[in-house]
């Protein structure tokens, strides 16, 4: 995977995570940002945003777990 594609994937995973954990007042802005990133990744392929997110489901689960672990206060089990 090229560095550019890897960076876009990381941005998508981060944007999806941020959307999942954000306050209600920030949802619309974060959803718009995620949709923009998804559209960039899709380009002119015959693929929907939903299909792309489904394809990334396992990576998103790993990313979510890593972020939650990273955000835990030190010393908690």
mmCIF file of the N, C-alpha and C atoms, coordinates in Angstrom:
data_MODEL
# 
_entry.id   MODEL 
# 
loop_
_atom_site.group_PDB 
_atom_site.id 
_atom_site.type_symbol 
_atom_site.label_atom_id 
_atom_site.label_alt_id 
_atom_site.label_comp_id 
_atom_site.label_asym_id 
_atom_site.label_entity_id 
_atom_site.label_seq_id 
_atom_site.pdbx_PDB_ins_code 
_atom_site.Cartn_x 
_atom_site.Cartn_y 
_atom_site.Cartn_z 
_atom_site.occupancy 
_atom_site.B_iso_or_equiv 
_atom_site.pdbx_formal_charge 
_atom_site.auth_seq_id 
_atom_site.auth_comp_id 
_atom_site.auth_asym_id 
_atom_site.auth_atom_id 
_atom_site.pdbx_PDB_model_num 
ATOM 1   N N  . UNK A 1 1  ? 0.856   -1.177 0.000  1.00 0.00 ? 1  UNK A N  1 
ATOM 2   C CA . UNK A 1 1  ? 0.000   0.000  0.000  1.00 0.00 ? 1  UNK A CA 1 
ATOM 3   C C  . UNK A 1 1  ? 0.897   1.233  0.000  1.00 0.00 ? 1  UNK A C  1 
ATOM 4   N N  . UNK A 1 2  ? 0.584   2.163  -0.869 1.00 0.00 ? 2  UNK A N  1 
ATOM 5   C CA . UNK A 1 2  ? 1.382   3.378  -0.946 1.00 0.00 ? 2  UNK A CA 1 
ATOM 6   C C  . UNK A 1 2  ? 1.191   4.224  0.308  1.00 0.00 ? 2  UNK A C  1 
ATOM 7   N N  . UNK A 1 3  ? 2.134   5.080  0.547  1.00 0.00 ? 3  UNK A N  1 
ATOM 8   C CA . UNK A 1 3  ? 2.077   5.959  1.714  1.00 0.00 ? 3  UNK A CA 1 
ATOM 9   C C  . UNK A 1 3  ? 0.837   6.848  1.678  1.00 0.00 ? 3  UNK A C  1 
ATOM 10  N N  . UNK A 1 4  ? 0.487   7.329  0.497  1.00 0.00 ? 4  UNK A N  1 
ATOM 11  C CA . UNK A 1 4  ? -0.688  8.186  0.345  1.00 0.00 ? 4  UNK A CA 1 
ATOM 12  C C  . UNK A 1 4  ? -1.969  7.426  0.695  1.00 0.00 ? 4  UNK A C  1 
ATOM 13  N N  . UNK A 1 5  ? -2.077  6.185  0.226  1.00 0.00 ? 5  UNK A N  1 
ATOM 14  C CA . UNK A 1 5  ? -3.256  5.364  0.538  1.00 0.00 ? 5  UNK A CA 1 
ATOM 15  C C  . UNK A 1 5  ? -3.287  5.012  2.013  1.00 0.00 ? 5  UNK A C  1 
ATOM 16  N N  . UNK A 1 6  ? -2.112  4.725  2.582  1.00 0.00 ? 6  UNK A N  1 
ATOM 17  C CA . UNK A 1 6  ? -2.035  4.410  4.008  1.00 0.00 ? 6  UNK A CA 1 
ATOM 18  C C  . UNK A 1 6  ? -2.481  5.605  4.843  1.00 0.00 ? 6  UNK A C  1 
ATOM 19  N N  . UNK A 1 7  ? -2.051  6.796  4.460  1.00 0.00 ? 7  UNK A N  1 
ATOM 20  C CA . UNK A 1 7  ? -2.452  8.016  5.180  1.00 0.00 ? 7  UNK A CA 1 
ATOM 21  C C  . UNK A 1 7  ? -3.962  8.234  5.089  1.00 0.00 ? 7  UNK A C  1 
ATOM 22  N N  . UNK A 1 8  ? -4.538  7.992  3.916  1.00 0.00 ? 8  UNK A N  1 
ATOM 23  C CA . UNK A 1 8  ? -5.981  8.155  3.746  1.00 0.00 ? 8  UNK A CA 1 
ATOM 24  C C  . UNK A 1 8  ? -6.736  7.128  4.591  1.00 0.00 ? 8  UNK A C  1 
ATOM 25  N N  . UNK A 1 9  ? -6.251  5.901  4.622  1.00 0.00 ? 9  UNK A N  1 
ATOM 26  C CA . UNK A 1 9  ? -6.878  4.871  5.455  1.00 0.00 ? 9  UNK A CA 1 
ATOM 27  C C  . UNK A 1 9  ? -6.836  5.274  6.923  1.00 0.00 ? 9  UNK A C  1 
ATOM 28  N N  . UNK A 1 10 ? -5.696  5.761  7.389  1.00 0.00 ? 10 UNK A N  1 
ATOM 29  C CA . UNK A 1 10 ? -5.569  6.189  8.787  1.00 0.00 ? 10 UNK A CA 1 
ATOM 30  C C  . UNK A 1 10 ? -6.534  7.338  9.086  1.00 0.00 ? 10 UNK A C  1 
ATOM 31  N N  . UNK A 1 11 ? -6.662  8.268  8.147  1.00 0.00 ? 11 UNK A N  1 
ATOM 32  C CA . UNK A 1 11 ? -7.596  9.386  8.341  1.00 0.00 ? 11 UNK A CA 1 
ATOM 33  C C  . UNK A 1 11 ? -9.035  8.898  8.417  1.00 0.00 ? 11 UNK A C  1 
ATOM 34  N N  . UNK A 1 12 ? -9.393  7.927  7.577  1.00 0.00 ? 12 UNK A N  1 
ATOM 35  C CA . UNK A 1 12 ? -10.749 7.375  7.597  1.00 0.00 ? 12 UNK A CA 1 
ATOM 36  C C  . UNK A 1 12 ? -11.021 6.680  8.924  1.00 0.00 ? 12 UNK A C  1 
ATOM 37  N N  . UNK A 1 13 ? -10.087 5.848  9.369  1.00 0.00 ? 13 UNK A N  1 
ATOM 38  C CA . UNK A 1 13 ? -10.277 5.134  10.635 1.00 0.00 ? 13 UNK A CA 1 
ATOM 39  C C  . UNK A 1 13 ? -10.392 6.110  11.804 1.00 0.00 ? 13 UNK A C  1 
ATOM 40  N N  . UNK A 1 14 ? -9.556  7.133  11.813 1.00 0.00 ? 14 UNK A N  1 
ATOM 41  C CA . UNK A 1 14 ? -9.633  8.137  12.879 1.00 0.00 ? 14 UNK A CA 1 
ATOM 42  C C  . UNK A 1 14 ? -10.941 8.918  12.825 1.00 0.00 ? 14 UNK A C  1 
ATOM 43  N N  . UNK A 1 15 ? -11.368 9.297  11.627 1.00 0.00 ? 15 UNK A N  1 
ATOM 44  C CA . UNK A 1 15 ? -12.607 10.054 11.486 1.00 0.00 ? 15 UNK A CA 1 
ATOM 45  C C  . UNK A 1 15 ? -13.811 9.226  11.929 1.00 0.00 ? 15 UNK A C  1 
ATOM 46  N N  . UNK A 1 16 ? -13.825 7.952  11.579 1.00 0.00 ? 16 UNK A N  1 
ATOM 47  C CA . UNK A 1 16 ? -14.927 7.064  11.984 1.00 0.00 ? 16 UNK A CA 1 
ATOM 48  C C  . UNK A 1 16 ? -14.959 6.919  13.495 1.00 0.00 ? 16 UNK A C  1 
ATOM 49  N N  . UNK A 1 17 ? -13.793 6.742  14.098 1.00 0.00 ? 17 UNK A N  1 
ATOM 50  C CA . UNK A 1 17 ? -13.722 6.618  15.556 1.00 0.00 ? 17 UNK A CA 1 
ATOM 51  C C  . UNK A 1 17 ? -14.196 7.906  16.232 1.00 0.00 ? 17 UNK A C  1 
ATOM 52  N N  . UNK A 1 18 ? -13.708 9.027  15.759 1.00 0.00 ? 18 UNK A N  1 
ATOM 53  C CA . UNK A 1 18 ? -14.101 10.313 16.351 1.00 0.00 ? 18 UNK A CA 1 
ATOM 54  C C  . UNK A 1 18 ? -15.607 10.529 16.234 1.00 0.00 ? 18 UNK A C  1 
ATOM 55  N N  . UNK A 1 19 ? -16.194 10.116 15.128 1.00 0.00 ? 19 UNK A N  1 
ATOM 56  C CA . UNK A 1 19 ? -17.640 10.231 14.950 1.00 0.00 ? 19 UNK A CA 1 
ATOM 57  C C  . UNK A 1 19 ? -18.374 9.359  15.969 1.00 0.00 ? 19 UNK A C  1 
ATOM 58  N N  . UNK A 1 20 ? -17.843 8.178  16.242 1.00 0.00 ? 20 UNK A N  1 
ATOM 59  C CA . UNK A 1 20 ? -18.489 7.258  17.184 1.00 0.00 ? 20 UNK A CA 1 
ATOM 60  C C  . UNK A 1 20 ? -18.469 7.774  18.615 1.00 0.00 ? 20 UNK A C  1 
ATOM 61  N N  . UNK A 1 21 ? -17.444 8.538  18.982 1.00 0.00 ? 21 UNK A N  1 
ATOM 62  C CA . UNK A 1 21 ? -17.296 8.947  20.383 1.00 0.00 ? 21 UNK A CA 1 
ATOM 63  C C  . UNK A 1 21 ? -17.592 10.428 20.630 1.00 0.00 ? 21 UNK A C  1 
ATOM 64  N N  . UNK A 1 22 ? -18.005 11.147 19.600 1.00 0.00 ? 22 UNK A N  1 
ATOM 65  C CA . UNK A 1 22 ? -18.167 12.597 19.731 1.00 0.00 ? 22 UNK A CA 1 
ATOM 66  C C  . UNK A 1 22 ? -19.474 12.977 20.430 1.00 0.00 ? 22 UNK A C  1 
ATOM 67  N N  . UNK A 1 23 ? -19.514 14.228 20.845 1.00 0.00 ? 23 UNK A N  1 
ATOM 68  C CA . UNK A 1 23 ? -20.744 14.814 21.366 1.00 0.00 ? 23 UNK A CA 1 
ATOM 69  C C  . UNK A 1 23 ? -21.717 15.010 20.213 1.00 0.00 ? 23 UNK A C  1 
ATOM 70  N N  . UNK A 1 24 ? -22.986 15.024 20.551 1.00 0.00 ? 24 UNK A N  1 
ATOM 71  C CA . UNK A 1 24 ? -24.035 15.184 19.541 1.00 0.00 ? 24 UNK A CA 1 
ATOM 72  C C  . UNK A 1 24 ? -23.850 16.463 18.721 1.00 0.00 ? 24 UNK A C  1 
ATOM 73  N N  . UNK A 1 25 ? -23.381 17.532 19.365 1.00 0.00 ? 25 UNK A N  1 
ATOM 74  C CA . UNK A 1 25 ? -23.238 18.812 18.664 1.00 0.00 ? 25 UNK A CA 1 
ATOM 75  C C  . UNK A 1 25 ? -22.171 18.776 17.570 1.00 0.00 ? 25 UNK A C  1 
ATOM 76  N N  . UNK A 1 26 ? -21.256 17.822 17.629 1.00 0.00 ? 26 UNK A N  1 
ATOM 77  C CA . UNK A 1 26 ? -20.176 17.723 16.636 1.00 0.00 ? 26 UNK A CA 1 
ATOM 78  C C  . UNK A 1 26 ? -20.439 16.688 15.548 1.00 0.00 ? 26 UNK A C  1 
ATOM 79  N N  . UNK A 1 27 ? -21.515 15.930 15.683 1.00 0.00 ? 27 UNK A N  1 
ATOM 80  C CA . UNK A 1 27 ? -21.768 14.816 14.759 1.00 0.00 ? 27 UNK A CA 1 
ATOM 81  C C  . UNK A 1 27 ? -21.858 15.234 13.301 1.00 0.00 ? 27 UNK A C  1 
ATOM 82  N N  . UNK A 1 28 ? -22.602 16.279 12.999 1.00 0.00 ? 28 UNK A N  1 
ATOM 83  C CA . UNK A 1 28 ? -22.797 16.672 11.602 1.00 0.00 ? 28 UNK A CA 1 
ATOM 84  C C  . UNK A 1 28 ? -21.470 17.039 10.933 1.00 0.00 ? 28 UNK A C  1 
ATOM 85  N N  . UNK A 1 29 ? -20.653 17.801 11.634 1.00 0.00 ? 29 UNK A N  1 
ATOM 86  C CA . UNK A 1 29 ? -19.362 18.219 11.085 1.00 0.00 ? 29 UNK A CA 1 
ATOM 87  C C  . UNK A 1 29 ? -18.442 17.002 10.872 1.00 0.00 ? 29 UNK A C  1 
ATOM 88  N N  . UNK A 1 30 ? -18.411 16.109 11.860 1.00 0.00 ? 30 UNK A N  1 
ATOM 89  C CA . UNK A 1 30 ? -17.544 14.938 11.752 1.00 0.00 ? 30 UNK A CA 1 
ATOM 90  C C  . UNK A 1 30 ? -18.049 13.965 10.685 1.00 0.00 ? 30 UNK A C  1 
ATOM 91  N N  . UNK A 1 31 ? -19.363 13.835 10.546 1.00 0.00 ? 31 UNK A N  1 
ATOM 92  C CA . UNK A 1 31 ? -19.911 12.981 9.502  1.00 0.00 ? 31 UNK A CA 1 
ATOM 93  C C  . UNK A 1 31 ? -19.558 13.533 8.123  1.00 0.00 ? 31 UNK A C  1 
ATOM 94  N N  . UNK A 1 32 ? -19.646 14.833 7.956  1.00 0.00 ? 32 UNK A N  1 
ATOM 95  C CA . UNK A 1 32 ? -19.277 15.447 6.683  1.00 0.00 ? 32 UNK A CA 1 
ATOM 96  C C  . UNK A 1 32 ? -17.804 15.201 6.364  1.00 0.00 ? 32 UNK A C  1 
ATOM 97  N N  . UNK A 1 33 ? -16.946 15.310 7.374  1.00 0.00 ? 33 UNK A N  1 
ATOM 98  C CA . UNK A 1 33 ? -15.514 15.049 7.173  1.00 0.00 ? 33 UNK A CA 1 
ATOM 99  C C  . UNK A 1 33 ? -15.270 13.600 6.784  1.00 0.00 ? 33 UNK A C  1 
ATOM 100 N N  . UNK A 1 34 ? -15.939 12.670 7.475  1.00 0.00 ? 34 UNK A N  1 
ATOM 101 C CA . UNK A 1 34 ? -15.786 11.249 7.148  1.00 0.00 ? 34 UNK A CA 1 
ATOM 102 C C  . UNK A 1 34 ? -16.264 10.986 5.722  1.00 0.00 ? 34 UNK A C  1 
ATOM 103 N N  . UNK A 1 35 ? -17.402 11.533 5.353  1.00 0.00 ? 35 UNK A N  1 
ATOM 104 C CA . UNK A 1 35 ? -17.928 11.314 4.005  1.00 0.00 ? 35 UNK A CA 1 
ATOM 105 C C  . UNK A 1 35 ? -16.980 11.855 2.940  1.00 0.00 ? 35 UNK A C  1 
ATOM 106 N N  . UNK A 1 36 ? -16.348 12.980 3.204  1.00 0.00 ? 36 UNK A N  1 
ATOM 107 C CA . UNK A 1 36 ? -15.374 13.535 2.263  1.00 0.00 ? 36 UNK A CA 1 
ATOM 108 C C  . UNK A 1 36 ? -14.200 12.571 2.085  1.00 0.00 ? 36 UNK A C  1 
ATOM 109 N N  . UNK A 1 37 ? -13.703 12.027 3.185  1.00 0.00 ? 37 UNK A N  1 
ATOM 110 C CA . UNK A 1 37 ? -12.592 11.077 3.116  1.00 0.00 ? 37 UNK A CA 1 
ATOM 111 C C  . UNK A 1 37 ? -13.000 9.795  2.381  1.00 0.00 ? 37 UNK A C  1 
ATOM 112 N N  . UNK A 1 38 ? -14.209 9.314  2.666  1.00 0.00 ? 38 UNK A N  1 
ATOM 113 C CA . UNK A 1 38 ? -14.687 8.114  1.979  1.00 0.00 ? 38 UNK A CA 1 
ATOM 114 C C  . UNK A 1 38 ? -14.801 8.360  0.482  1.00 0.00 ? 38 UNK A C  1 
ATOM 115 N N  . UNK A 1 39 ? -15.311 9.527  0.118  1.00 0.00 ? 39 UNK A N  1 
ATOM 116 C CA . UNK A 1 39 ? -15.435 9.865  -1.303 1.00 0.00 ? 39 UNK A CA 1 
ATOM 117 C C  . UNK A 1 39 ? -14.068 9.932  -1.978 1.00 0.00 ? 39 UNK A C  1 
ATOM 118 N N  . UNK A 1 40 ? -13.071 10.461 -1.270 1.00 0.00 ? 40 UNK A N  1 
ATOM 119 C CA . UNK A 1 40 ? -11.708 10.494 -1.816 1.00 0.00 ? 40 UNK A CA 1 
ATOM 120 C C  . UNK A 1 40 ? -11.211 9.079  -2.064 1.00 0.00 ? 40 UNK A C  1 
ATOM 121 N N  . UNK A 1 41 ? -11.443 8.190  -1.107 1.00 0.00 ? 41 UNK A N  1 
ATOM 122 C CA . UNK A 1 41 ? -10.958 6.812  -1.228 1.00 0.00 ? 41 UNK A CA 1 
ATOM 123 C C  . UNK A 1 41 ? -11.678 6.065  -2.354 1.00 0.00 ? 41 UNK A C  1 
ATOM 124 N N  . UNK A 1 42 ? -12.951 6.343  -2.507 1.00 0.00 ? 42 UNK A N  1 
ATOM 125 C CA . UNK A 1 42 ? -13.742 5.652  -3.526 1.00 0.00 ? 42 UNK A CA 1 
ATOM 126 C C  . UNK A 1 42 ? -13.382 6.135  -4.923 1.00 0.00 ? 42 UNK A C  1 
ATOM 127 N N  . UNK A 1 43 ? -13.155 7.435  -5.054 1.00 0.00 ? 43 UNK A N  1 
ATOM 128 C CA . UNK A 1 43 ? -12.846 7.986  -6.378 1.00 0.00 ? 43 UNK A CA 1 
ATOM 129 C C  . UNK A 1 43 ? -13.985 7.700  -7.334 1.00 0.00 ? 43 UNK A C  1 
ATOM 130 N N  . UNK A 1 44 ? -13.668 7.146  -8.499 1.00 0.00 ? 44 UNK A N  1 
ATOM 131 C CA . UNK A 1 44 ? -14.730 6.829  -9.450 1.00 0.00 ? 44 UNK A CA 1 
ATOM 132 C C  . UNK A 1 44 ? -14.958 5.326  -9.554 1.00 0.00 ? 44 UNK A C  1 
ATOM 133 N N  . UNK A 1 45 ? -14.651 4.603  -8.473 1.00 0.00 ? 45 UNK A N  1 
ATOM 134 C CA . UNK A 1 45 ? -14.958 3.172  -8.419 1.00 0.00 ? 45 UNK A CA 1 
ATOM 135 C C  . UNK A 1 45 ? -16.458 2.998  -8.179 1.00 0.00 ? 45 UNK A C  1 
ATOM 136 N N  . UNK A 1 46 ? -16.973 1.883  -8.587 1.00 0.00 ? 46 UNK A N  1 
ATOM 137 C CA . UNK A 1 46 ? -18.383 1.571  -8.385 1.00 0.00 ? 46 UNK A CA 1 
ATOM 138 C C  . UNK A 1 46 ? -18.547 0.954  -6.987 1.00 0.00 ? 46 UNK A C  1 
ATOM 139 N N  . UNK A 1 47 ? -18.514 1.811  -5.976 1.00 0.00 ? 47 UNK A N  1 
ATOM 140 C CA . UNK A 1 47 ? -18.532 1.374  -4.582 1.00 0.00 ? 47 UNK A CA 1 
ATOM 141 C C  . UNK A 1 47 ? -19.245 2.438  -3.761 1.00 0.00 ? 47 UNK A C  1 
ATOM 142 N N  . UNK A 1 48 ? -20.057 2.010  -2.819 1.00 0.00 ? 48 UNK A N  1 
ATOM 143 C CA . UNK A 1 48 ? -20.747 2.980  -1.961 1.00 0.00 ? 48 UNK A CA 1 
ATOM 144 C C  . UNK A 1 48 ? -19.935 3.221  -0.691 1.00 0.00 ? 48 UNK A C  1 
ATOM 145 N N  . UNK A 1 49 ? -20.256 4.285  0.005  1.00 0.00 ? 49 UNK A N  1 
ATOM 146 C CA . UNK A 1 49 ? -19.607 4.567  1.288  1.00 0.00 ? 49 UNK A CA 1 
ATOM 147 C C  . UNK A 1 49 ? -19.837 3.402  2.244  1.00 0.00 ? 49 UNK A C  1 
ATOM 148 N N  . UNK A 1 50 ? -21.066 2.913  2.258  1.00 0.00 ? 50 UNK A N  1 
ATOM 149 C CA . UNK A 1 50 ? -21.406 1.784  3.138  1.00 0.00 ? 50 UNK A CA 1 
ATOM 150 C C  . UNK A 1 50 ? -20.541 0.570  2.820  1.00 0.00 ? 50 UNK A C  1 
ATOM 151 N N  . UNK A 1 51 ? -20.389 0.262  1.534  1.00 0.00 ? 51 UNK A N  1 
ATOM 152 C CA . UNK A 1 51 ? -19.584 -0.892 1.138  1.00 0.00 ? 51 UNK A CA 1 
ATOM 153 C C  . UNK A 1 51 ? -18.127 -0.732 1.562  1.00 0.00 ? 51 UNK A C  1 
ATOM 154 N N  . UNK A 1 52 ? -17.602 0.468  1.431  1.00 0.00 ? 52 UNK A N  1 
ATOM 155 C CA . UNK A 1 52 ? -16.228 0.710  1.858  1.00 0.00 ? 52 UNK A CA 1 
ATOM 156 C C  . UNK A 1 52 ? -16.098 0.538  3.365  1.00 0.00 ? 52 UNK A C  1 
ATOM 157 N N  . UNK A 1 53 ? -17.033 1.102  4.122  1.00 0.00 ? 53 UNK A N  1 
ATOM 158 C CA . UNK A 1 53 ? -16.987 0.943  5.579  1.00 0.00 ? 53 UNK A CA 1 
ATOM 159 C C  . UNK A 1 53 ? -17.113 -0.529 5.978  1.00 0.00 ? 53 UNK A C  1 
ATOM 160 N N  . UNK A 1 54 ? -17.948 -1.280 5.279  1.00 0.00 ? 54 UNK A N  1 
ATOM 161 C CA . UNK A 1 54 ? -18.066 -2.715 5.560  1.00 0.00 ? 54 UNK A CA 1 
ATOM 162 C C  . UNK A 1 54 ? -16.742 -3.433 5.289  1.00 0.00 ? 54 UNK A C  1 
ATOM 163 N N  . UNK A 1 55 ? -16.072 -3.051 4.221  1.00 0.00 ? 55 UNK A N  1 
ATOM 164 C CA . UNK A 1 55 ? -14.782 -3.662 3.883  1.00 0.00 ? 55 UNK A CA 1 
ATOM 165 C C  . UNK A 1 55 ? -13.726 -3.345 4.941  1.00 0.00 ? 55 UNK A C  1 
ATOM 166 N N  . UNK A 1 56 ? -13.892 -2.216 5.614  1.00 0.00 ? 56 UNK A N  1 
ATOM 167 C CA . UNK A 1 56 ? -12.929 -1.789 6.633  1.00 0.00 ? 56 UNK A CA 1 
ATOM 168 C C  . UNK A 1 56 ? -13.343 -2.200 8.045  1.00 0.00 ? 56 UNK A C  1 
ATOM 169 N N  . UNK A 1 57 ? -14.426 -2.972 8.175  1.00 0.00 ? 57 UNK A N  1 
ATOM 170 C CA . UNK A 1 57 ? -14.972 -3.297 9.499  1.00 0.00 ? 57 UNK A CA 1 
ATOM 171 C C  . UNK A 1 57 ? -13.935 -3.922 10.436 1.00 0.00 ? 57 UNK A C  1 
ATOM 172 N N  . UNK A 1 58 ? -13.171 -4.913 9.984  1.00 0.00 ? 58 UNK A N  1 
ATOM 173 C CA . UNK A 1 58 ? -12.178 -5.562 10.847 1.00 0.00 ? 58 UNK A CA 1 
ATOM 174 C C  . UNK A 1 58 ? -11.065 -4.590 11.243 1.00 0.00 ? 58 UNK A C  1 
ATOM 175 N N  . UNK A 1 59 ? -10.617 -3.793 10.285 1.00 0.00 ? 59 UNK A N  1 
ATOM 176 C CA . UNK A 1 59 ? -9.581  -2.798 10.609 1.00 0.00 ? 59 UNK A CA 1 
ATOM 177 C C  . UNK A 1 59 ? -10.112 -1.767 11.591 1.00 0.00 ? 59 UNK A C  1 
ATOM 178 N N  . UNK A 1 60 ? -11.396 -1.400 11.435 1.00 0.00 ? 60 UNK A N  1 
ATOM 179 C CA . UNK A 1 60 ? -11.994 -0.429 12.346 1.00 0.00 ? 60 UNK A CA 1 
ATOM 180 C C  . UNK A 1 60 ? -12.076 -1.000 13.755 1.00 0.00 ? 60 UNK A C  1 
ATOM 181 N N  . UNK A 1 61 ? -12.411 -2.276 13.877 1.00 0.00 ? 61 UNK A N  1 
ATOM 182 C CA . UNK A 1 61 ? -12.478 -2.910 15.195 1.00 0.00 ? 61 UNK A CA 1 
ATOM 183 C C  . UNK A 1 61 ? -11.104 -2.899 15.862 1.00 0.00 ? 61 UNK A C  1 
ATOM 184 N N  . UNK A 1 62 ? -10.064 -3.204 15.096 1.00 0.00 ? 62 UNK A N  1 
ATOM 185 C CA . UNK A 1 62 ? -8.698  -3.179 15.640 1.00 0.00 ? 62 UNK A CA 1 
ATOM 186 C C  . UNK A 1 62 ? -8.312  -1.752 16.041 1.00 0.00 ? 62 UNK A C  1 
ATOM 187 N N  . UNK A 1 63 ? -8.663  -0.802 15.199 1.00 0.00 ? 63 UNK A N  1 
ATOM 188 C CA . UNK A 1 63 ? -8.340  0.609  15.467 1.00 0.00 ? 63 UNK A CA 1 
ATOM 189 C C  . UNK A 1 63 ? -9.068  1.091  16.721 1.00 0.00 ? 63 UNK A C  1 
ATOM 190 N N  . UNK A 1 64 ? -10.346 0.734  16.839 1.00 0.00 ? 64 UNK A N  1 
ATOM 191 C CA . UNK A 1 64 ? -11.151 1.128  17.990 1.00 0.00 ? 64 UNK A CA 1 
ATOM 192 C C  . UNK A 1 64 ? -10.539 0.561  19.288 1.00 0.00 ? 64 UNK A C  1 
ATOM 193 N N  . UNK A 1 65 ? -10.159 -0.706 19.259 1.00 0.00 ? 65 UNK A N  1 
ATOM 194 C CA . UNK A 1 65 ? -9.567  -1.332 20.439 1.00 0.00 ? 65 UNK A CA 1 
ATOM 195 C C  . UNK A 1 65 ? -8.249  -0.660 20.811 1.00 0.00 ? 65 UNK A C  1 
ATOM 196 N N  . UNK A 1 66 ? -7.437  -0.354 19.818 1.00 0.00 ? 66 UNK A N  1 
ATOM 197 C CA . UNK A 1 66 ? -6.154  0.306  20.079 1.00 0.00 ? 66 UNK A CA 1 
ATOM 198 C C  . UNK A 1 66 ? -6.365  1.701  20.657 1.00 0.00 ? 66 UNK A C  1 
ATOM 199 N N  . UNK A 1 67 ? -7.314  2.439  20.127 1.00 0.00 ? 67 UNK A N  1 
ATOM 200 C CA . UNK A 1 67 ? -7.593  3.795  20.633 1.00 0.00 ? 67 UNK A CA 1 
ATOM 201 C C  . UNK A 1 67 ? -8.114  3.750  22.060 1.00 0.00 ? 67 UNK A C  1 
ATOM 202 N N  . UNK A 1 68 ? -9.020  2.808  22.341 1.00 0.00 ? 68 UNK A N  1 
ATOM 203 C CA . UNK A 1 68 ? -9.559  2.698  23.701 1.00 0.00 ? 68 UNK A CA 1 
ATOM 204 C C  . UNK A 1 68 ? -8.459  2.330  24.685 1.00 0.00 ? 68 UNK A C  1 
ATOM 205 N N  . UNK A 1 69 ? -7.578  1.418  24.277 1.00 0.00 ? 69 UNK A N  1 
ATOM 206 C CA . UNK A 1 69 ? -6.453  1.022  25.134 1.00 0.00 ? 69 UNK A CA 1 
ATOM 207 C C  . UNK A 1 69 ? -5.531  2.217  25.371 1.00 0.00 ? 69 UNK A C  1 
ATOM 208 N N  . UNK A 1 70 ? -5.277  2.975  24.323 1.00 0.00 ? 70 UNK A N  1 
ATOM 209 C CA . UNK A 1 70 ? -4.412  4.144  24.396 1.00 0.00 ? 70 UNK A CA 1 
ATOM 210 C C  . UNK A 1 70 ? -5.014  5.219  25.303 1.00 0.00 ? 70 UNK A C  1 
ATOM 211 N N  . UNK A 1 71 ? -6.341  5.339  25.312 1.00 0.00 ? 71 UNK A N  1 
ATOM 212 C CA . UNK A 1 71 ? -7.017  6.387  26.073 1.00 0.00 ? 71 UNK A CA 1 
ATOM 213 C C  . UNK A 1 71 ? -7.260  5.995  27.528 1.00 0.00 ? 71 UNK A C  1 
ATOM 214 N N  . UNK A 1 72 ? -7.010  4.739  27.895 1.00 0.00 ? 72 UNK A N  1 
ATOM 215 C CA . UNK A 1 72 ? -7.214  4.320  29.280 1.00 0.00 ? 72 UNK A CA 1 
ATOM 216 C C  . UNK A 1 72 ? -6.179  4.990  30.175 1.00 0.00 ? 72 UNK A C  1 
ATOM 217 N N  . UNK A 1 73 ? -6.612  5.389  31.375 1.00 0.00 ? 73 UNK A N  1 
ATOM 218 C CA . UNK A 1 73 ? -5.642  5.960  32.318 1.00 0.00 ? 73 UNK A CA 1 
ATOM 219 C C  . UNK A 1 73 ? -4.622  4.885  32.729 1.00 0.00 ? 73 UNK A C  1 
ATOM 220 N N  . UNK A 1 74 ? -3.419  5.296  32.950 1.00 0.00 ? 74 UNK A N  1 
ATOM 221 C CA . UNK A 1 74 ? -2.370  4.359  33.377 1.00 0.00 ? 74 UNK A CA 1 
ATOM 222 C C  . UNK A 1 74 ? -2.760  3.709  34.682 1.00 0.00 ? 74 UNK A C  1 
ATOM 223 N N  . UNK A 1 75 ? -2.421  2.451  34.813 1.00 0.00 ? 75 UNK A N  1 
ATOM 224 C CA . UNK A 1 75 ? -2.676  1.734  36.056 1.00 0.00 ? 75 UNK A CA 1 
ATOM 225 C C  . UNK A 1 75 ? -4.004  1.024  36.098 1.00 0.00 ? 75 UNK A C  1 
ATOM 226 N N  . UNK A 1 76 ? -4.896  1.282  35.149 1.00 0.00 ? 76 UNK A N  1 
ATOM 227 C CA . UNK A 1 76 ? -6.161  0.561  35.155 1.00 0.00 ? 76 UNK A CA 1 
ATOM 228 C C  . UNK A 1 76 ? -5.994  -0.745 34.410 1.00 0.00 ? 76 UNK A C  1 
ATOM 229 N N  . UNK A 1 77 ? -6.768  -1.716 34.798 1.00 0.00 ? 77 UNK A N  1 
ATOM 230 C CA . UNK A 1 77 ? -6.665  -3.035 34.180 1.00 0.00 ? 77 UNK A CA 1 
ATOM 231 C C  . UNK A 1 77 ? -7.874  -3.326 33.364 1.00 0.00 ? 77 UNK A C  1 
# 
